[in-house]
Amino acid sequence: MGADWDNGNLQKKAAKAGVIGGRPIGMKFDRQQGYAFQKFLMEVGTEFMRVLKPGGFLVCFSQARLYHRAATAFEDVGFEIRDMFAWQHNGQAKAFTQNHFVMRDKNTSQATKAKIIADMEGRKTPQLKPQLEPMVFAQKPREGTFVENWLKWKTGLVDTTQSLDSTFPGTLMPVAKPNKKEKGDYNNHLTVKPINLLAHLIRLLTLEGQVVLDPFLGSGSTAIAAIQSGRNYIGIEKEKENFDICQKRIDECEKIVKLL
């Protein structure tokens, strides 16, 4: 996505600002960002198409304002968009009042300012409390029917016995954000995904012994979920700091698995 999207830069900006919102600190949301994101995903999506078996699945975490770019990118390189999944969690409210902008206006009287503020009472920027993180759920085209593809490649069908709440699996997946114990005291990655959620997706879409690819491994949660689910994994991470965190978390996970 370019150097401006690198985790190293994000970590530096986060350390100065102390706050992480829905997009990298220091980046203003604009259409060009969306276009760049779509172009990037088309490039990597082409590689996903190359390495996936026919009928294989792709899941891509996104956000409300960029989801359509991600879905379009994968569709344009040949994937079939099967559905939209959503990770349900408790986010932090990000809406802001505009009172401070009113109060800073030197050309308006205090009485008028008070009237304007009273008129806007309860009104904030259009950002409701985020509780969903959308995921693109896509599939590489099958070879023949579902049955023919399954017999040849063992892909293309989902395991509906896998459930988060003992009911038929749904597109809305309520899972708490990972706590400090799950992440590890040493893990300072900004967007750690819960292992339970990733394990659910892996078990839903793959068989034991199959390979899970995560080209943006982050702090290693996908690898851990794959290990716990009896799958093999390939993880790619270009940031050395993140790679070291991945290695430590994976080593800890493998030690626990060996004891079971």
C-alpha positions in Angstrom: 0.0 0.0 0.0 3.0 2.2 -0.1 5.4 3.4 2.6 2.8 5.7 4.2 0.8 2.6 5.2 3.8 0.8 6.8 3.4 -0.3 10.4 6.7 1.4 11.4 5.3 4.8 10.4 2.0 4.1 12.1 3.8 3.2 15.3 5.8 6.4 15.3 2.6 8.5 14.7 0.7 6.6 17.3 3.4 7.1 19.9 3.1 10.9 19.4 -0.6 11.1 19.2 -1.6 8.5 21.7 -4.9 7.8 19.9 -5.7 5.4 17.1 -8.9 5.9 15.2 -10.5 4.0 12.3 -7.6 4.8 9.9 -3.8 5.4 10.3 -3.0 8.5 12.3 -1.8 11.3 10.1 -3.9 10.2 7.1 -7.0 12.1 6.1 -9.6 10.1 4.4 -10.2 11.0 0.8 -11.2 9.3 -2.5 -7.6 8.9 -3.6 -6.9 6.8 -0.5 -9.8 4.5 -1.5 -8.5 4.3 -5.1 -5.0 3.4 -3.9 -6.4 0.8 -1.6 -8.4 -0.8 -4.4 -5.4 -0.8 -6.7 -3.2 -2.4 -4.1 -5.8 -5.1 -3.4 -6.2 -5.9 -7.1 -2.4 -6.5 -7.2 -2.4 -8.8 -4.2 -5.7 -10.3 -5.2 -4.2 -11.4 -8.5 -1.6 -13.4 -6.5 -4.3 -14.9 -4.3 -6.1 -16.1 -7.4 -2.8 -17.7 -8.6 -2.1 -19.7 -5.4 -5.6 -20.6 -4.3 -7.1 -23.9 -5.4 -10.3 -23.8 -7.4 -13.2 -23.2 -4.9 -10.8 -21.8 -2.3 -11.9 -19.0 0.0 -10.6 -15.5 0.7 -11.6 -13.5 3.8 -10.4 -9.9 4.0 -11.0 -7.6 7.0 -12.0 -4.1 6.0 -13.9 -1.1 7.3 -17.2 0.5 6.4 -15.7 3.3 4.1 -13.4 0.9 2.3 -15.3 -2.3 2.1 -16.8 -1.6 -1.3 -13.2 -0.9 -2.6 -12.0 -4.3 -1.3 -15.0 -6.2 -2.7 -14.7 -4.5 -6.1 -11.0 -5.2 -6.2 -11.3 -8.9 -5.6 -14.3 -9.2 -8.0 -12.4 -7.4 -10.7 -9.5 -10.0 -10.6 -11.9 -12.9 -10.9 -13.2 -13.8 -7.4 -16.9 -14.4 -6.8 -18.2 -12.3 -3.8 -20.1 -14.9 -1.8 -21.2 -12.7 1.2 -20.1 -10.2 3.8 -19.1 -11.3 7.2 -19.0 -9.0 10.2 -17.0 -9.1 13.3 -19.1 -7.7 16.1 -17.3 -6.0 19.0 -17.5 -3.1 21.3 -15.6 -0.1 19.8 -14.9 3.3 21.2 -17.2 6.2 20.3 -15.5 8.6 18.0 -18.1 11.3 17.3 -17.2 14.8 18.3 -19.3 17.9 19.1 -18.6 21.1 17.1 -18.8 23.4 20.2 -15.1 24.2 20.1 -15.3 25.4 16.5 -18.2 27.7 17.4 -16.4 29.1 20.5 -13.2 29.8 18.4 -15.2 32.1 16.0 -13.9 35.6 16.8 -16.6 37.3 14.7 -19.6 35.9 16.6 -20.9 37.3 19.9 -21.0 35.1 23.0 -24.8 35.3 23.0 -25.0 34.0 19.5 -22.4 31.3 20.2 -24.5 30.1 23.1 -27.6 30.0 20.9 -25.8 28.0 18.2 -24.4 25.5 20.7 -27.9 25.1 22.3 -29.3 24.5 18.9 -26.8 21.8 18.2 -27.2 20.1 21.5 -26.6 16.3 21.2 -25.5 16.8 17.6 -22.0 15.3 16.7 -20.0 14.3 13.7 -21.5 11.4 11.7 -19.6 8.7 13.4 -21.7 6.2 15.5 -20.0 3.9 18.0 -18.2 1.3 15.8 -19.4 -2.2 16.6 -18.9 -4.0 13.3 -15.8 -4.7 11.2 -16.9 -6.0 7.8 -15.1 -8.8 6.0 -15.2 -9.6 2.3 -16.0 -13.3 1.8 -14.9 -14.3 -1.7 -14.3 -17.5 -3.6 -12.1 -18.6 -6.4 -14.3 -20.0 -9.2 -15.0 -23.7 -8.9 -14.1 -26.4 -11.4 -17.5 -27.9 -12.3 -20.2 -28.4 -9.7 -19.8 -28.1 -6.0 -19.5 -31.9 -5.7 -17.1 -32.2 -8.6 -14.9 -29.5 -7.2 -15.0 -31.0 -3.7 -14.0 -34.5 -4.9 -11.0 -33.1 -6.8 -9.8 -30.3 -4.5 -11.6 -30.7 -1.2 -12.5 -27.0 -1.3 -15.6 -24.9 -2.0 -17.9 -26.0 0.8 -18.3 -24.6 4.3 -18.5 -26.7 7.5 -21.8 -25.7 9.0 -21.1 -27.8 12.1 -18.7 -25.0 13.2 -20.5 -22.4 15.4 -19.7 -19.6 17.8 -22.9 -20.0 19.7 -24.2 -23.6 19.1 -26.5 -22.4 16.4 -26.2 -22.5 12.6 -23.2 -20.3 11.7 -24.1 -16.8 10.6 -22.5 -13.8 9.0 -22.5 -11.8 12.2 -19.7 -13.0 14.5 -19.8 -11.6 18.0 -16.3 -12.0 19.6 -14.7 -9.8 22.2 -11.6 -7.9 21.3 -8.4 -9.7 22.5 -7.3 -8.7 26.0 -3.7 -8.2 27.2 -3.3 -11.8 28.2 -4.2 -13.1 24.7 -2.1 -10.5 22.9 1.0 -10.8 25.2 2.5 -8.1 27.3 5.2 -7.5 24.6 2.7 -7.2 21.8 2.2 -3.6 20.7 0.6 -4.2 17.3 -2.3 -1.8 16.7 -4.9 -4.1 15.2 -4.7 -7.5 16.9 -7.5 -9.8 15.9 -9.0 -12.3 18.4 -7.7 -15.9 18.0 -11.2 -17.3 18.6 -12.6 -15.4 15.6 -9.8 -16.4 13.3 -10.0 -20.0 14.4 -13.7 -20.0 13.7 -13.2 -18.7 10.2 -10.4 -21.3 9.6 -12.5 -24.2 10.8 -15.5 -23.0 8.9 -13.7 -22.7 5.5 -10.9 -25.3 5.6 -10.1 -28.9 6.5 -7.5 -30.2 9.0 -4.1 -30.4 7.3 -4.9 -27.7 4.7 -2.9 -24.6 4.3 -4.0 -21.1 5.5 -2.2 -18.1 3.9 -2.0 -14.8 5.7 0.1 -12.3 3.6 -0.1 -9.6 6.3 0.6 -11.7 9.4 0.8 -8.7 11.8 1.4 -10.2 15.3 0.7 -13.8 14.3 -2.9 -14.4 15.4 -3.8 -16.2 12.2 -0.8 -18.6 12.6 -1.8 -19.3 16.2 -5.4 -20.0 15.1 -4.2 -22.3 12.4 -2.0 -24.3 14.8 -4.8 -24.6 17.3 -7.1 -25.8 14.5 -4.8 -28.4 13.1 -4.0 -26.5 9.9 -0.7 -25.6 8.3 0.0 -22.0 7.6 2.1 -19.6 5.6 2.5 -16.2 7.0 4.2 -13.1 5.5 5.3 -10.1 7.5 7.8 -7.5 6.3 8.1 -5.5 9.6 10.9 -7.0 11.7 9.3 -5.8 15.0 6.1 -7.6 14.1 7.9 -10.6 12.8 9.7 -11.0 16.2 6.4 -10.7 18.0 4.9 -13.3 15.7 7.8 -15.7 16.4 7.5 -15.3 20.1 3.7 -15.8 20.1 3.9 -18.8 17.8 6.7 -20.4 19.9 4.5 -20.0 23.0 1.5 -21.5 21.2 3.5 -24.5 19.9 4.8 -25.3 23.4 1.3 -25.4 24.8 0.0 -27.5 21.9 2.8 -30.1 22.5 1.7 -30.4 26.2 -1.9 -31.2 25.2 
